[in-house]
């Protein structure tokens, strides 16, 4: 029964789309009607700048951590990491497929990162680093996004068991599904490239010029 409750609690938390709140506060318009239409940090960063993007990131991380910790530490402590995994998956589903917006939501990158860290702080953080390195090397956000849960598969199965491993497979498939359009655009050259190292270098040079 804890599995169902953890999933439902996570889904409820996931329906809170921070980007929607920030977008309406800043512009008076829905995040779904601006830019790429994605209620996530990347879209808000492009439209409203770093400060708004950080608010979105903080909100998405916080809702995931709260749901996972509530299930793991308060409601179902005997279930341990398994309850975190179900709650985390629930948040991702709620964020990506919110019931109040006809099941059309975001891509769940921040929520996935927080879910993995809630299961295992060390391996979850390492998986996020792997995804970040993937973006720095490839210059494509979709590649890094898919690498994050994929990198967690081995520790999930080997350390936390088949159930957490299967839930991580589901998280990976969801991430793959949400980023499939971007992945398909890479071979055609139509997917935007993100060279963060070059931007950082140019920014430093601008300060010294």
Backbone as CSV, one residue per row, in Angstrom:
resi,resn,N_x,N_y,N_z,CA_x,CA_y,CA_z,C_x,C_y,C_z
1,UNK,0.815,-1.211,0.000,0.000,0.000,0.000,0.856,1.272,0.000
2,UNK,2.056,1.202,0.651,2.915,2.383,0.700,3.356,2.812,-0.693
3,UNK,3.433,1.852,-1.587,3.852,2.168,-2.957,2.839,3.095,-3.628
4,UNK,1.577,2.723,-3.520,0.523,3.538,-4.130,0.448,4.914,-3.486
5,UNK,0.511,4.954,-2.153,0.441,6.233,-1.460,1.629,7.121,-1.795
6,UNK,2.814,6.549,-1.866,4.014,7.329,-2.212,3.883,7.905,-3.614
7,UNK,3.371,7.086,-4.528,3.182,7.539,-5.908,2.163,8.670,-5.974
8,UNK,1.060,8.532,-5.259,0.002,9.545,-5.276,0.457,10.852,-4.607
9,UNK,1.180,10.717,-3.490,1.703,11.908,-2.811,2.675,12.639,-3.727
10,UNK,3.548,11.885,-4.360,4.494,12.490,-5.294,3.787,13.162,-6.450
11,UNK,2.763,12.506,-6.992,2.031,13.081,-8.121,1.361,14.399,-7.733
12,UNK,0.826,14.440,-6.520,0.181,15.663,-6.039,1.183,16.806,-5.958
13,UNK,2.344,16.549,-5.390,3.397,17.566,-5.312,3.849,17.976,-6.711
14,UNK,3.957,17.004,-7.607,4.450,17.271,-8.956,3.564,18.192,-9.759
15,UNK,2.259,18.224,-9.431,1.319,19.085,-10.152,1.579,20.568,-9.915
16,UNK,2.380,20.887,-8.911,2.735,22.287,-8.658,3.866,22.671,-9.610
17,UNK,3.555,23.415,-10.638,4.547,23.812,-11.646,5.103,25.197,-11.293
18,UNK,6.299,25.210,-10.764,6.907,26.465,-10.325,7.040,27.459,-11.466
19,UNK,7.374,26.968,-12.644,7.556,27.855,-13.799,6.280,28.614,-14.131
20,UNK,5.135,27.966,-13.925,3.861,28.614,-14.204,3.635,29.784,-13.242
21,UNK,3.957,29.563,-11.970,3.799,30.612,-10.964,4.738,31.782,-11.259
22,UNK,6.013,31.474,-11.533,7.009,32.508,-11.793,6.658,33.275,-13.059
23,UNK,6.258,32.574,-14.108,5.928,33.225,-15.370,4.752,34.192,-15.215
24,UNK,3.722,33.765,-14.516,2.555,34.633,-14.320,2.909,35.835,-13.442
25,UNK,3.797,35.618,-12.486,4.205,36.713,-11.610,5.026,37.740,-12.370
26,UNK,5.925,37.275,-13.235,6.836,38.169,-13.956,6.169,38.833,-15.154
27,UNK,5.430,38.027,-15.931,4.896,38.550,-17.198,3.381,38.657,-17.237
28,UNK,2.711,38.009,-16.301,1.258,37.994,-16.340,0.700,36.972,-17.306
29,UNK,1.586,36.169,-17.908,1.159,35.167,-18.880,1.585,33.765,-18.433
30,UNK,0.889,32.771,-18.934,1.207,31.382,-18.624,2.515,30.968,-19.291
31,UNK,3.284,30.125,-18.618,4.526,29.610,-19.208,4.239,28.782,-20.454
32,UNK,3.039,28.206,-20.533,2.670,27.400,-21.688,2.449,28.253,-22.936
33,UNK,2.262,29.557,-22.745,1.996,30.459,-23.869,3.202,31.315,-24.230
34,UNK,4.361,31.004,-23.652,5.537,31.827,-23.897,6.722,30.967,-24.336
35,UNK,7.552,31.528,-25.189,8.769,30.837,-25.613,8.481,29.486,-26.231
36,UNK,9.133,28.438,-25.698,8.931,27.085,-26.212,7.642,26.460,-25.704
37,UNK,7.013,27.117,-24.732,5.795,26.565,-24.159,6.048,25.529,-23.084
38,UNK,7.317,25.295,-22.757,7.655,24.311,-21.729,7.735,24.998,-20.361
39,UNK,6.994,24.492,-19.373,7.030,25.091,-18.039,8.233,24.607,-17.236
40,UNK,9.409,24.997,-17.701,10.635,24.548,-17.049,11.666,25.651,-16.946
41,UNK,12.772,25.321,-16.298,13.805,26.306,-16.013,14.429,26.892,-17.279
42,UNK,14.711,26.032,-18.273,15.399,26.500,-19.480,14.574,27.552,-20.214
43,UNK,13.282,27.310,-20.342,12.408,28.263,-21.035,12.322,29.584,-20.278
44,UNK,12.165,29.502,-18.960,12.068,30.711,-18.148,13.388,31.475,-18.145
45,UNK,14.510,30.758,-18.168,15.818,31.417,-18.210,15.956,32.254,-19.479
46,UNK,15.518,31.691,-20.602,15.595,32.408,-21.878,14.684,33.621,-21.888
47,UNK,13.508,33.473,-21.300,12.517,34.546,-21.343,12.737,35.618,-20.287
48,UNK,13.065,35.195,-19.062,13.049,36.134,-17.936,14.363,36.255,-17.173
49,UNK,15.384,35.538,-17.605,16.680,35.706,-16.979,17.001,34.705,-15.880
50,UNK,18.216,34.832,-15.351,18.766,33.863,-14.404,18.016,33.834,-13.079
51,UNK,17.608,34.988,-12.579,16.939,35.042,-11.277,15.636,34.250,-11.300
52,UNK,14.851,34.453,-12.332,13.588,33.714,-12.459,13.849,32.227,-12.652
53,UNK,14.882,31.905,-13.426,15.218,30.499,-13.660,15.615,29.801,-12.369
54,UNK,16.357,30.502,-11.529,16.772,29.917,-10.247,15.579,29.688,-9.331
55,UNK,14.600,30.567,-9.389,13.379,30.369,-8.612,12.635,29.116,-9.065
56,UNK,12.587,28.920,-10.372,11.944,27.728,-10.919,12.696,26.478,-10.484
57,UNK,14.013,26.521,-10.607,14.836,25.379,-10.201,14.633,25.058,-8.724
58,UNK,14.667,26.077,-7.890,14.503,25.876,-6.452,13.136,25.267,-6.137
59,UNK,12.108,25.771,-6.785,10.764,25.254,-6.544,10.604,23.807,-6.969
60,UNK,11.152,23.471,-8.144,11.030,22.101,-8.651,11.838,21.117,-7.805
61,UNK,13.011,21.546,-7.347,13.804,20.687,-6.468,13.107,20.515,-5.124
62,UNK,12.592,21.621,-4.593,11.974,21.589,-3.270,10.752,20.679,-3.239
63,UNK,9.893,20.775,-4.245,8.676,19.949,-4.235,9.032,18.462,-4.292
64,UNK,10.099,18.125,-5.018,10.507,16.725,-5.117,11.112,16.239,-3.810
65,UNK,12.011,17.035,-3.241,12.624,16.652,-1.965,11.570,16.503,-0.873
66,UNK,10.610,17.421,-0.825,9.576,17.371,0.195,8.751,16.092,0.078
67,UNK,8.339,15.759,-1.134,7.538,14.549,-1.341,8.323,13.295,-0.969
68,UNK,9.571,13.226,-1.408,10.395,12.041,-1.144,10.719,11.901,0.344
69,UNK,11.070,13.006,0.988,11.406,12.957,2.408,10.177,12.673,3.268
70,UNK,9.032,13.205,2.861,7.794,12.946,3.590,7.486,11.446,3.603
71,UNK,7.641,10.826,2.445,7.359,9.390,2.350,8.431,8.547,3.038
72,UNK,9.682,8.906,2.817,10.786,8.078,3.323,11.034,8.256,4.814
73,UNK,10.934,9.475,5.307,11.315,9.753,6.692,10.129,9.807,7.658
74,UNK,8.950,10.156,7.147,7.806,10.374,8.039,6.753,9.274,7.911
75,UNK,6.263,9.044,6.701,5.126,8.142,6.518,5.512,6.674,6.411
76,UNK,6.564,6.390,5.644,6.930,4.989,5.400,8.427,4.756,5.605
77,UNK,8.949,5.034,6.784,10.399,4.895,7.015,10.890,3.467,6.853
78,UNK,10.003,2.489,7.088,10.419,1.091,6.966,10.709,0.700,5.516
79,UNK,10.164,1.455,4.569,10.366,1.146,3.149,11.670,1.714,2.612
80,UNK,12.247,2.678,3.316,13.536,3.238,2.927,13.554,3.864,1.549
81,UNK,14.586,3.508,0.772,14.799,4.106,-0.541,13.673,3.797,-1.519
82,UNK,12.982,2.685,-1.300,11.902,2.315,-2.222,10.783,3.352,-2.195
83,UNK,10.444,3.838,-0.993,9.395,4.859,-0.906,9.836,6.153,-1.580
84,UNK,11.131,6.496,-1.464,11.657,7.674,-2.158,11.529,7.523,-3.674
85,UNK,11.817,6.311,-4.157,11.764,6.065,-5.593,10.340,6.210,-6.126
86,UNK,9.365,5.668,-5.388,7.972,5.792,-5.827,7.497,7.237,-5.752
87,UNK,7.840,7.927,-4.665,7.449,9.329,-4.534,8.095,10.173,-5.621
88,UNK,9.388,9.922,-5.885,10.093,10.659,-6.932,9.477,10.437,-8.302
89,UNK,9.140,9.177,-8.595,8.480,8.882,-9.865,7.137,9.591,-9.939
90,UNK,6.426,9.629,-8.810,5.139,10.324,-8.771,5.284,11.801,-9.078
91,UNK,6.316,12.452,-8.504,6.547,13.873,-8.776,6.836,14.097,-10.255
92,UNK,7.655,13.240,-10.834,7.988,13.361,-12.254,6.731,13.242,-13.112
93,UNK,5.885,12.269,-12.785,4.635,12.090,-13.531,3.712,13.299,-13.353
94,UNK,3.650,13.820,-12.121,2.816,14.987,-11.873,3.316,16.224,-12.597
95,UNK,4.638,16.381,-12.652,5.241,17.531,-13.338,5.058,17.424,-14.859
96,UNK,5.283,16.232,-15.386,5.208,16.037,-16.835,3.775,15.918,-17.344
97,UNK,2.895,15.361,-16.506,1.514,15.113,-16.930,0.540,15.593,-15.847
98,UNK,0.484,16.919,-15.605,-0.393,17.453,-14.554,-1.867,17.317,-14.925
99,UNK,-2.649,16.837,-13.971,-4.065,16.593,-14.238,-4.806,17.890,-14.534
100,UNK,-4.377,19.001,-13.929,-5.081,20.274,-14.097,-4.821,20.931,-15.447
101,UNK,-3.813,20.440,-16.195,-3.513,21.019,-17.504,-3.618,19.959,-18.591
102,UNK,-4.631,19.110,-18.466,-4.916,18.094,-19.475,-3.707,17.174,-19.699
103,UNK,-2.947,16.925,-18.618,-1.802,16.013,-18.632,-0.689,16.467,-19.583
104,UNK,-0.598,17.776,-19.784,0.463,18.351,-20.605,1.308,19.263,-19.721
105,UNK,2.551,18.845,-19.431,3.395,19.605,-18.526,4.821,19.755,-19.027
106,UNK,5.755,19.683,-18.090,7.157,19.916,-18.424,7.905,18.659,-18.802
107,UNK,9.233,18.731,-18.694,10.084,17.613,-19.077,10.701,16.888,-17.886
108,UNK,10.619,17.495,-16.714,10.981,16.794,-15.488,12.454,16.589,-15.202
109,UNK,13.321,17.418,-15.757,14.758,17.222,-15.525,15.119,17.503,-14.065
110,UNK,14.700,18.651,-13.555,15.026,19.004,-12.172,14.405,18.013,-11.191
111,UNK,13.175,17.608,-11.451,12.499,16.664,-10.571,13.189,15.303,-10.596
112,UNK,13.665,14.904,-11.756,14.384,13.636,-11.856,15.689,13.692,-11.068
113,UNK,16.411,14.788,-11.199,17.655,14.963,-10.438,17.397,14.857,-8.937
114,UNK,16.371,15.565,-8.466,16.056,15.560,-7.035,15.592,14.183,-6.582
115,UNK,14.844,13.488,-7.421,14.375,12.147,-7.070,15.542,11.188,-6.885
116,UNK,16.504,11.240,-7.789,17.671,10.356,-7.700,18.517,10.682,-6.475
117,UNK,18.684,11.968,-6.192,19.449,12.376,-5.017,18.731,11.940,-3.738
118,UNK,17.408,11.939,-3.762,16.634,11.509,-2.595,16.787,10.007,-2.348
119,UNK,16.960,9.254,-3.418,17.187,7.815,-3.275,18.588,7.560,-2.735
120,UNK,19.570,8.213,-3.342,20.969,8.071,-2.921,21.681,9.386,-3.185
121,UNK,22.062,10.072,-2.117,22.674,11.387,-2.293,23.928,11.313,-3.167
122,UNK,24.817,10.367,-2.863,26.081,10.275,-3.584,25.913,9.880,-5.036
123,UNK,25.236,8.760,-5.275,25.067,8.283,-6.649,24.122,9.178,-7.444
124,UNK,23.146,9.757,-6.765,22.249,10.677,-7.453,22.983,11.913,-7.922
125,UNK,23.815,12.449,-7.044,24.608,13.621,-7.403,25.586,13.291,-8.526
126,UNK,26.189,12.107,-8.458,27.123,11.680,-9.501,26.412,11.556,-10.843
127,UNK,25.189,11.063,-10.839,24.421,10.939,-12.081,24.135,12.304,-12.691
128,UNK,23.860,13.278,-11.829,23.637,14.651,-12.313,24.908,15.222,-12.936
129,UNK,26.044,14.909,-12.332,27.333,15.360,-12.864,27.585,14.731,-14.231
130,UNK,27.268,13.434,-14.358,27.428,12.749,-15.644,26.582,13.432,-16.718
131,UNK,25.339,13.773,-16.360,24.480,14.476,-17.311,25.041,15.830,-17.690
132,UNK,25.583,16.550,-16.696,26.189,17.852,-16.966,27.388,17.744,-17.887
133,UNK,28.213,16.732,-17.661,29.378,16.513,-18.527,28.920,16.176,-19.949
134,UNK,27.837,15.416,-20.034,27.289,15.077,-21.348,26.887,16.310,-22.135
135,UNK,26.308,17.293,-21.435,25.925,18.544,-22.093,27.165,19.332,-22.509
136,UNK,28.172,19.385,-21.623,29.391,20.139,-21.931,30.130,19.553,-23.129
137,UNK,30.095,18.237,-23.250,30.801,17.583,-24.361,30.007,17.663,-25.662
138,UNK,28.711,17.368,-25.575,27.890,17.304,-26.787,27.284,18.649,-27.184
139,UNK,27.128,19.550,-26.190,26.467,20.850,-26.377,24.966,20.708,-26.618
140,UNK,24.404,19.550,-26.258,22.968,19.340,-26.441,22.319,18.977,-25.112
141,UNK,21.305,19.756,-24.705,20.602,19.508,-23.452,19.877,18.165,-23.415
142,UNK,19.226,17.725,-24.505,18.522,16.438,-24.444,19.439,15.264,-24.120
143,UNK,20.661,15.286,-24.608,21.593,14.196,-24.332,21.919,14.140,-22.846
144,UNK,22.227,15.290,-22.273,22.522,15.337,-20.845,21.339,14.916,-20.010
145,UNK,20.130,15.321,-20.412,18.919,14.990,-19.666,18.709,13.478,-19.583
146,UNK,18.880,12.789,-20.691,18.675,11.338,-20.719,19.789,10.610,-19.967
147,UNK,20.993,11.165,-20.012,22.122,10.534,-19.321,21.939,10.519,-17.800
148,UNK,21.212,11.492,-17.258,21.074,11.595,-15.794,20.454,10.332,-15.187
149,UNK,19.233,9.936,-15.579,18.691,8.704,-14.996,19.391,7.447,-15.505
150,UNK,19.885,7.490,-16.754,20.572,6.320,-17.307,21.825,5.986,-16.496
151,UNK,22.528,7.018,-16.030,23.738,6.807,-15.244,23.436,6.211,-13.870
152,UNK,22.184,6.352,-13.427,21.788,5.852,-12.110,21.339,4.395,-12.161
153,UNK,21.209,3.834,-13.341,20.683,2.477,-13.485,21.543,1.431,-12.788
154,UNK,22.862,1.505,-12.966,23.742,0.491,-12.377,23.688,0.505,-10.848
155,UNK,23.903,1.656,-10.183,23.775,1.638,-8.716,22.362,1.302,-8.245
156,UNK,21.349,1.673,-9.026,19.975,1.367,-8.631,19.766,-0.141,-8.518
157,UNK,20.160,-0.882,-9.555,19.990,-2.333,-9.547,20.960,-3.023,-8.582
158,UNK,22.215,-2.586,-8.599,23.238,-3.290,-7.829,23.170,-3.016,-6.327
159,UNK,22.752,-1.831,-5.935,22.776,-1.448,-4.523,21.382,-1.462,-3.903
160,UNK,20.383,-0.973,-4.636,19.050,-0.814,-4.058,18.051,-1.872,-4.509
161,UNK,18.461,-2.732,-5.411,17.613,-3.858,-5.785,16.785,-3.648,-7.034
162,UNK,16.124,-4.733,-7.440,15.393,-4.736,-8.708,14.243,-3.736,-8.744
163,UNK,13.560,-3.537,-7.608,12.391,-2.651,-7.615,12.790,-1.207,-7.892
164,UNK,13.807,-0.726,-7.183,14.308,0.628,-7.437,14.905,0.701,-8.844
165,UNK,15.559,-0.376,-9.261,16.126,-0.413,-10.606,15.067,-0.274,-11.678
166,UNK,13.953,-0.994,-11.515,12.866,-0.919,-12.492,12.245,0.477,-12.509
167,UNK,12.087,1.080,-11.334,11.558,2.443,-11.270,12.492,3.429,-11.968
168,UNK,13.796,3.189,-11.844,14.771,4.043,-12.532,14.698,3.851,-14.039
169,UNK,14.444,2.620,-14.481,14.234,2.366,-15.913,13.040,3.177,-16.416
170,UNK,11.967,3.194,-15.620,10.780,3.966,-15.997,11.113,5.455,-16.090
171,UNK,11.878,5.963,-15.101,12.296,7.368,-15.142,13.108,7.662,-16.394
172,UNK,13.975,6.726,-16.761,14.812,6.907,-17.959,13.957,6.925,-19.216
173,UNK,12.981,6.037,-19.282,12.102,5.975,-20.457,11.248,7.243,-20.564
174,UNK,10.796,7.748,-19.419,10.021,8.998,-19.436,10.882,10.145,-19.945
175,UNK,12.117,10.217,-19.448,13.029,11.273,-19.890,13.305,11.148,-21.388
176,UNK,13.478,9.911,-21.844,13.722,9.670,-23.271,12.518,10.109,-24.098
177,UNK,11.326,9.800,-23.614,10.106,10.175,-24.338,9.943,11.686,-24.414
178,UNK,10.222,12.384,-23.310,10.042,13.834,-23.282,11.073,14.561,-24.141
179,UNK,12.245,13.956,-24.311,13.309,14.622,-25.064,13.534,14.014,-26.448
180,UNK,12.656,13.088,-26.846,12.813,12.460,-28.158,12.773,13.468,-29.308
181,UNK,11.869,14.470,-29.278,11.885,15.462,-30.380,13.241,16.148,-30.508
182,UNK,13.837,16.533,-29.374,15.148,17.181,-29.422,16.232,16.246,-29.907
183,UNK,16.181,14.989,-29.471,17.178,14.002,-29.906,17.079,13.760,-31.413
184,UNK,15.857,13.774,-31.936,15.675,13.572,-33.376,16.180,14.774,-34.175
185,UNK,16.170,15.945,-33.534,16.619,17.149,-34.237,18.144,17.244,-34.325
186,UNK,18.854,16.523,-33.482,20.321,16.625,-33.454,20.949,16.232,-34.791
187,UNK,20.596,15.073,-35.390,21.219,14.707,-36.677,20.913,15.687,-37.805
188,UNK,19.774,16.373,-37.712,19.397,17.313,-38.772,19.991,18.698,-38.550
189,UNK,20.602,18.909,-37.382,21.217,20.201,-37.089,20.242,21.279,-36.672
190,UNK,19.012,20.880,-36.341,18.000,21.871,-35.963,17.840,22.013,-34.451
191,UNK,18.540,21.197,-33.677,18.470,21.316,-32.218,19.476,22.381,-31.761
192,UNK,19.038,23.356,-30.959,19.954,24.413,-30.489,21.131,23.839,-29.698
193,UNK,22.318,24.349,-29.976,23.519,23.930,-29.250,23.755,24.878,-28.073
194,UNK,24.210,24.334,-26.969,24.473,25.106,-25.764,25.938,24.946,-25.368
195,UNK,26.749,25.922,-25.725,28.166,25.879,-25.361,28.374,26.747,-24.128
196,UNK,28.149,26.148,-22.955,28.213,26.909,-21.709,29.634,27.350,-21.374
197,UNK,30.619,26.540,-21.728,32.007,26.907,-21.454,32.413,28.133,-22.253
198,UNK,31.969,28.195,-23.510,32.278,29.352,-24.345,31.600,30.600,-23.794
199,UNK,30.337,30.451,-23.344,29.625,31.590,-22.774,30.329,32.106,-21.525
200,UNK,30.805,31.173,-20.709,31.504,31.560,-19.483,32.814,32.263,-19.812
201,UNK,33.528,31.750,-20.819,34.783,32.352,-21.237,34.563,33.751,-21.800
202,UNK,33.525,33.890,-22.635,33.214,35.193,-23.219,32.816,36.195,-22.146
203,UNK,32.101,35.702,-21.127,31.672,36.572,-20.042,32.869,37.081,-19.244
204,UNK,33.840,36.212,-18.996,35.043,36.605,-18.282,35.865,37.606,-19.080
205,UNK,35.962,37.342,-20.391,36.715,38.259,-21.239,36.045,39.627,-21.290
206,UNK,34.719,39.631,-21.284,33.980,40.890,-21.297,34.229,41.722,-20.049
207,UNK,34.401,41.040,-18.918,34.662,41.746,-17.666,36.040,42.388,-17.643
208,UNK,36.989,41.721,-18.328,38.373,42.209,-18.299,38.657,43.194,-19.439
209,UNK,37.721,43.324,-20.377,37.975,44.227,-21.500,37.612,45.663,-21.164
